């Protein structure tokens, strides 16, 4: 299960401390203008070492395309790419070779496969998500031609959260702070909290909000291919994600009379006065903004003593070494956007296949 998507498909490969991370993208439409600066910038947004609140690991994260692009355009054939790992400190993990780290995939991988790469988590490492950012960047370039735009931002870190609706914020401010929050005041509080947690060797989680604008009516495949289910699956496949909600989500303290989205005719265009549904009704996009929230747990690697057991079942304790994020949220923003972009493009292409012949 290393392939994502139905028509627009990404197959990724590689481990955190292997030679490279890479992938193959199949089903990308031909003729998409490939902006290499844009793609590299998307990778830079995910790259470690961006600020004092992210891991100090330094990686250039430069992507090299091997196929499927000619004269700066996609050719419709498989797009192969590679990102080489250049800054590995594998010795940082030597003390973890025979130990099951709490809340990591060490135990489950060992039980499933009988072998695991302990260096940085191997295939279970979040470094694998760089391949998703490449696929997402190409999907964004395709969606741009359809006037579909995807924007994500940090809306909560620990107990500090934004209280306003997404459309009350200036998205141009998202990249102005290291935490990628459009409210500069709240961003400063979030940064202080992350720094405090980091100084203690601990970690903290939070929430990322994502907004998709310009989505046409009709994306989604009932009954088992609902658009919100596809988005939820895409988000829950990201490392450290623990929850997904769209529209009003778990805000259920309302009556139907309060949250039904009433239709009206706007000069021949059907719209709704409100958008409690989050742009999706009956599993199909209704043309309004799609918005959802993704909950991330605190990073499992903490620089503190913990009790655990070895693979032989003996009790022991450990203290992780190395370079780790105290909060994954800032670097996860482009990953959320990438997975959303690939999902929306995939379902747009599906909608073209399933159009009525009449």
FITOR-325525 format. One line per field, with one value per residue (C-alpha): residue number from 1; chain; x negated, y, z. Coordinates in pm, whole numbers, plus 50000, padded with zeros to 5 digits. Example, Ala and Ser with C-alpha at 12.3 -4.5 7.8 and 13.67 -1.06 7.14 Angstrom:
guvex <- (1,2)
tido <- (A,A)
c1 <- (48770,48633)
c2 <- (49550,49894)
c3 <- (50780,50714)
***
This chain:
guvex <- (1,2,3,4,5,6,7,8,9,10,11,12,13,14,15,16,17,18,19,20,21,22,23,24,25,26,27,28,29,30,31,32,33,34,35,36,37,38,39,40,41,42,43,44,45,46,47,48,49,50,51,52,53,54,55,56,57,58,59,60,61,62,63,64,65,66,67,68,69,70,71,72,73,74,75,76,77,78,79,80,81,82,83,84,85,86,87,88,89,90,91,92,93,94,95,96,97,98,99,100,101,102,103,104,105,106,107,108,109,110,111,112,113,114,115,116,117,118,119,120,121,122,123,124,125,126,127,128,129,130,131,132,133,134,135,136,137,138,139,140,141,142,143,144,145,146,147,148,149,150,151,152,153,154,155,156,157,158,159,160,161,162,163,164,165,166,167,168,169,170,171,172,173,174,175,176,177,178,179,180,181,182,183,184,185,186,187,188,189,190,191,192,193,194,195,196,197,198,199,200,201,202,203,204,205,206,207,208,209,210,211,212,213,214,215,216,217,218,219,220,221,222,223,224,225,226,227,228,229,230,231,232,233,234,235,236,237,238,239,240,241,242,243,244,245,246,247,248,249,250,251,252,253,254,255,256,257,258,259,260,261,262,263,264,265,266,267,268,269,270,271,272,273,274,275,276,277,278,279,280,281,282,283,284,285,286,287,288,289,290,291,292,293,294,295,296,297,298,299,300,301,302,303,304,305,306,307,308,309,310,311,312,313,314,315,316,317,318,319,320,321,322,323,324,325,326,327,328,329,330,331,332,333,334,335,336,337,338,339,340,341,342,343,344,345,346,347,348,349,350,351,352,353,354,355,356,357,358)
tido <- (A,A,A,A,A,A,A,A,A,A,A,A,A,A,A,A,A,A,A,A,A,A,A,A,A,A,A,A,A,A,A,A,A,A,A,A,A,A,A,A,A,A,A,A,A,A,A,A,A,A,A,A,A,A,A,A,A,A,A,A,A,A,A,A,A,A,A,A,A,A,A,A,A,A,A,A,A,A,A,A,A,A,A,A,A,A,A,A,A,A,A,A,A,A,A,A,A,A,A,A,A,A,A,A,A,A,A,A,A,A,A,A,A,A,A,A,A,A,A,A,A,A,A,A,A,A,A,A,A,A,A,A,A,A,A,A,A,A,A,A,A,A,A,A,A,A,A,A,A,A,A,A,A,A,A,A,A,A,A,A,A,A,A,A,A,A,A,A,A,A,A,A,A,A,A,A,A,A,A,A,A,A,A,A,A,A,A,A,A,A,A,A,A,A,A,A,A,A,A,A,A,A,A,A,A,A,A,A,A,A,A,A,A,A,A,A,A,A,A,A,A,A,A,A,A,A,A,A,A,A,A,A,A,A,A,A,A,A,A,A,A,A,A,A,A,A,A,A,A,A,A,A,A,A,A,A,A,A,A,A,A,A,A,A,A,A,A,A,A,A,A,A,A,A,A,A,A,A,A,A,A,A,A,A,A,A,A,A,A,A,A,A,A,A,A,A,A,A,A,A,A,A,A,A,A,A,A,A,A,A,A,A,A,A,A,A,A,A,A,A,A,A,A,A,A,A,A,A,A,A,A,A,A,A,A,A,A,A,A,A,A,A,A,A,A,A,A,A,A,A,A,A,A,A,A,A,A,A)
c1 <- (50000,49739,49961,50210,50492,50721,50630,50370,50149,49835,49617,49342,49027,48737,48647,48536,48171,48158,47993,48297,48670,48855,49160,49345,49651,49886,50203,50087,50251,50023,49949,49927,49673,49406,49274,48960,48920,49272,49211,48882,49046,49311,49033,48856,49171,49153,48774,48613,48399,48627,48633,48546,48876,48808,48552,48199,48138,48013,48126,48120,48424,48361,48582,48451,48705,48611,48899,49240,49144,49025,48981,49115,49445,49583,49600,49874,49625,49505,49312,49018,48831,48570,48461,48129,48068,47753,47751,47786,47673,47760,47542,47796,48020,47770,47904,48256,48182,48326,48571,48939,48989,49321,49591,49365,49405,49108,49315,49584,49332,49129,49437,49567,49245,49003,48745,48725,48491,48433,48246,48484,48783,48703,49013,49235,49040,49214,48930,49128,49378,49138,49250,49608,49506,49367,49690,49891,49692,49763,50129,50141,50000,50273,50544,50421,50540,50885,50872,50877,50662,50563,50441,50359,50243,50177,50495,50402,50093,50169,50429,50363,50611,50771,51132,51249,51380,51122,51264,51189,50813,50563,50399,50113,49986,49951,49590,49485,49430,49233,49543,49751,50044,50231,50291,49952,50052,50158,49854,49623,49799,49770,49400,49339,49524,49324,48998,49098,49191,48873,48653,48785,48719,49092,49330,49676,49954,50217,50452,50409,50702,50721,50941,51010,51161,51289,51394,51660,51989,51993,51665,51724,51837,52132,52165,51817,51614,51744,51519,51500,51412,51130,50999,51022,50830,50563,50518,50525,50245,50010,49769,49890,50246,50509,50828,51016,51333,51491,51753,51897,51746,51774,51947,52280,52446,52696,53041,53098,53291,52974,52724,52910,52743,53029,53002,53056,53027,52744,52802,52853,52589,52707,52536,52599,52634,52416,52159,52195,52160,51801,51860,51964,52318,52402,52033,52027,51881,52150,51932,51880,51547,51432,51279,51156,50933,50660,50544,50178,50055,49741,49434,49360,48983,48914,48570,48663,48613,48891,48957,48999,48898,48651,48751,48666,48928,48687,48771,48534,48532,48426,48353,48369,48085,48069,48253,48629,48927,49090,49403,49473,49739,49528,49372,49696,49887,49748,49804,50174,50198,50021,50253,50557,50430,50373,50717,50903,50721,50778,51151,51170,51022,51268,51554,51445,51451,51795,51970,52299,52291,52620)
c2 <- (50000,50251,50401,50683,50782,50641,50820,51069,50824,50866,50569,50664,50482,50530,50544,50822,50708,50533,50678,50874,50939,50938,50837,50781,50988,50828,50967,51330,51504,51607,51971,52098,52381,52268,52556,52415,52715,52660,52289,52352,52617,52366,52131,52415,52480,52121,52116,52073,52346,52635,52806,52765,52587,52303,52024,52154,51876,52039,51891,52063,51856,51924,51723,51573,51465,51158,51124,51249,51613,51765,52128,52228,52044,51712,51457,51233,50953,50842,51114,50970,51177,51144,51349,51233,51217,51413,51484,51158,51097,50727,50674,50880,50574,50301,50278,50215,49915,49659,49886,49956,50330,50434,50539,50461,50198,49992,49713,49695,49697,49421,49207,49261,49221,49047,49317,49695,49979,50146,50445,50736,50508,50390,50380,50500,50826,51151,51214,50998,51286,51480,51258,51364,51729,51668,51500,51775,52049,51900,51859,52225,52332,52134,52271,52625,52590,52513,52813,52579,52695,52514,52690,52543,52706,52629,52706,52554,52457,52302,52519,52822,52835,53070,53154,53317,53153,53089,53364,53629,53583,53727,53424,53639,53646,53266,53250,53557,53356,53031,52859,52938,53101,53395,53567,53718,53772,53411,53299,53465,53281,52951,53002,53079,52764,52549,52696,52629,52269,52217,52347,52065,51798,51748,51784,51924,51877,52092,52145,52250,52403,52366,52557,52464,52738,52721,52356,52284,52116,51738,51601,51283,50930,50799,50576,50450,50722,51026,51329,51394,51028,51055,51372,51209,50905,51128,51326,51025,50873,51153,51071,51182,51264,51156,51324,51477,51685,51893,52164,52199,51862,51781,52111,51932,52160,52295,52217,52134,52458,52646,52476,52377,52550,52726,52762,53081,53193,53439,53561,53209,53049,52826,52908,52864,53141,52949,52672,52450,52152,52246,52252,51886,51744,51378,51316,51548,51900,52170,52452,52629,52645,52311,52347,52090,52049,51794,51706,51615,51441,51550,51404,51065,51122,51313,51394,51267,50941,50689,50332,50069,49715,49553,49322,49033,49166,49297,49618,49907,50282,50510,50868,50958,51147,51340,51625,51623,51857,51969,52043,51904,52162,52424,52166,51970,52261,52196,51822,51877,52100,51838,51555,51778,51883,51526,51421,51708,51660,51284,51334,51600,51351,51086,51329,51367,50989,50954,51239,51153,51071,51258)
c3 <- (50000,49892,49620,49674,49440,49171,48846,48970,49160,49367,49457,49703,49810,50048,50416,50647,50654,50317,50010,49894,49906,49577,49383,49060,48967,48716,48564,48560,48263,47977,47908,48267,48292,48538,48749,48910,49141,49273,49331,49511,49728,49833,49943,50122,50327,50456,50487,50832,50983,50879,51219,51585,51653,51403,51397,51323,51070,50749,50419,50081,49976,49609,49376,49054,48792,48593,48347,48237,48182,47856,47761,48106,48052,48168,47889,48031,48100,48446,48630,48822,49080,49353,49657,49800,50177,50254,50627,50817,51173,51187,51496,51693,51677,51766,52123,51988,51767,52008,52193,52129,52158,52320,52066,51767,51495,51621,51778,51509,51221,51387,51446,51093,50894,51130,51054,51081,50997,51334,51187,51224,51196,50845,50626,50913,50937,50847,50602,50358,50331,50111,49821,49892,49869,49518,49412,49579,49406,49064,49159,49267,48930,48755,48984,48921,48563,48705,48944,49245,49535,49854,50168,50507,50830,51195,51388,51724,51925,52262,52434,52211,51923,51674,51752,51427,51110,50836,50612,50875,50844,50598,50439,50310,50670,50701,50580,50780,51099,51159,51298,50984,51162,51000,51335,51425,51789,51839,51638,51891,52174,51987,51926,52293,52394,52150,52274,52635,52557,52353,52636,52854,52592,52544,52248,52180,51925,51762,51469,51105,50915,50537,50291,49928,49712,49355,49370,49106,49190,49151,49289,49487,49413,49614,49802,49892,49723,49907,49878,50251,50311,50057,50220,50562,50440,50287,50608,50841,50631,50738,51021,51367,51252,51504,51384,51091,51074,50798,50807,51156,51241,51611,51691,51736,51994,51740,51600,51236,51198,51296,51068,50751,50454,50273,49895,49699,49336,49275,48918,48789,49012,49296,49628,50000,50257,50504,50475,50781,50545,50464,50089,50069,50076,50024,49972,49668,49644,49620,49487,49821,50002,50137,50483,50729,51032,51101,51454,51512,51825,52011,51836,51991,52014,52335,52476,52821,53010,52948,53054,52781,52688,52452,52167,52402,52645,52909,53092,53032,52998,52716,52631,52264,52101,51777,51607,51642,51613,51937,51734,51388,51293,51107,50873,50838,50679,50326,50371,50446,50138,49926,50027,49973,49629,49514,49642,49475,49143,49155,49213,48944,48696,48820,48759,48398,48349,48507,48325,48161,47790,47742)
***
